[in-house]
Amino acid sequence: MPATAYGRVVYRSPSAHHYMKVCLEFQEQGVALTVAQFKQLLVSALRDLFGEVGAALPVDVLTYDEKTLSAILRICSSGLAKLWSSLTLFGAYKSKKCAFRVIQQCLPFSLHYLAIAGNKYWIECSYSSRYFHARQCL
C-alpha cells in the first residue's frame, strides 16, 4: 500500500482590513470620553503590550458613540490579533477600572451584515455554549 502524503494548508484572508465593534465598560458610572480620547486609549493599549511597534499599527475609528462608549474599528489584517489581545488585557484608564468588550468582528465582505444589523442589535458569538444570540449594546 503506497504511503499517503499529508500537507498543511493555511488559508489567509484576501482582505486587507478587518472590522470590529467594541464597547468600553467602566466599573464606575458616568465616565465620558471623546473620540480623540478613545483613539488615544486604543493606541495606549497597543503601546502597553507591544511597544512602539504596536502603537504604530493603523487603527481607524469609523464610528463612535459617546453615550455607550462603543465604536466600529478598522484594523489591517496583520494587526488584528495584536489589537484584540491589547484590548483584552487593557484594564484601567486614569486609575478607573475598565474593560473592552469585542461585540463583533467581521471582514469587509460581511459589512452588509453590519449595515443590516444597524445600531440596535449586533451578533455576539458565545464560544462556551457554541450558539449565536442577539445582544443589545446601546
C-alpha positions in Angstrom: 0.0 0.0 0.0 1.6 3.4 -1.0 2.2 6.0 1.6 -0.2 8.9 1.7 1.2 12.3 1.7 -0.3 14.9 4.0 0.1 18.6 3.6 -0.7 21.6 5.8 -3.0 24.1 4.1 -3.2 27.6 5.6 -6.0 29.9 4.4 -5.3 33.6 4.6 -7.9 36.3 4.3 -7.6 38.1 1.0 -8.9 41.2 2.7 -6.5 44.0 3.7 -8.7 45.0 6.7 -10.9 43.6 9.4 -13.7 45.5 11.3 -14.5 45.2 15.0 -17.4 46.5 17.0 -16.2 47.2 20.5 -17.7 48.6 23.7 -15.7 50.1 26.6 -17.2 49.4 30.0 -16.2 51.2 33.2 -16.7 49.9 36.7 -17.9 53.3 37.7 -20.8 55.1 36.0 -20.6 58.5 34.3 -17.2 58.3 32.6 -17.2 60.2 29.3 -14.7 60.0 26.5 -14.4 62.0 23.3 -13.5 60.2 20.1 -9.9 61.6 20.3 -9.6 60.2 23.9 -11.0 56.9 22.8 -8.5 56.7 19.9 -5.7 57.6 22.3 -6.8 54.8 24.6 -6.6 52.3 21.7 -3.0 53.5 20.9 -2.1 53.3 24.6 -3.4 49.7 24.9 -1.3 48.7 21.9 1.8 50.5 23.2 1.5 48.9 26.6 1.6 45.4 25.2 3.6 45.8 22.0 5.6 49.0 22.5 6.1 51.5 19.7 5.6 48.8 17.0 2.1 48.2 18.4 1.3 51.9 18.7 2.2 52.3 15.0 -0.5 49.9 13.8 -3.1 51.7 11.7 -6.3 51.6 13.6 -9.2 53.7 12.4 -12.3 54.7 14.4 -15.0 54.6 11.8 -18.0 55.4 14.1 -18.1 56.3 17.8 -21.0 56.7 20.2 -20.1 58.8 23.2 -23.2 57.7 25.2 -22.4 54.0 25.0 -18.6 54.2 24.5 -18.9 51.9 21.6 -17.1 52.1 18.2 -16.5 50.4 14.9 -12.8 50.0 14.3 -10.9 49.2 11.1 -7.5 47.4 11.5 -5.2 46.0 9.0 -5.5 42.2 8.9 -1.9 41.6 10.1 -2.7 43.7 13.2 -6.0 42.1 14.2 -4.6 39.7 16.8 -2.4 42.4 18.3 -5.3 44.8 18.7 -7.6 42.2 20.0 -5.1 41.0 22.6 -4.3 44.6 23.6 -8.0 45.3 24.2 -8.4 42.1 26.1 -5.6 42.9 28.5 -6.3 46.6 29.0 -7.7 47.2 32.4 -7.6 50.9 33.6 -7.9 54.4 32.3 -6.9 57.3 34.6 -7.0 54.9 37.6 -10.5 53.8 36.8 -11.1 50.1 36.1 -12.4 49.3 32.7 -12.7 46.6 30.1 -13.1 46.4 26.4 -15.7 44.0 25.0 -15.4 42.9 21.4 -19.0 42.6 20.3 -18.4 41.6 16.7 -15.5 41.1 14.2 -16.0 40.8 10.5 -14.4 41.0 7.1 -15.3 43.7 4.6 -17.5 41.4 2.5 -19.7 41.0 5.5 -20.1 44.7 6.2 -23.5 44.5 4.6 -24.5 42.4 7.6 -23.3 45.2 9.9 -25.5 47.6 7.9 -28.5 45.3 8.2 -28.0 44.9 11.9 -27.9 48.7 12.3 -27.1 50.4 15.6 -29.6 48.4 17.6 -28.5 44.8 17.5 -25.2 43.1 17.0 -24.5 39.4 16.8 -22.3 38.1 19.5 -20.8 34.6 19.4 -20.9 32.6 22.7 -17.9 30.3 22.4 -18.7 28.4 25.6 -22.1 27.3 24.5 -21.5 27.4 20.7 -24.6 29.3 19.8 -25.4 32.7 18.4 -27.7 35.2 20.1 -28.6 38.8 19.7 -27.4 41.3 22.3 -28.4 44.9 22.6 -25.4 47.2 23.0 -26.8 50.7 23.4 
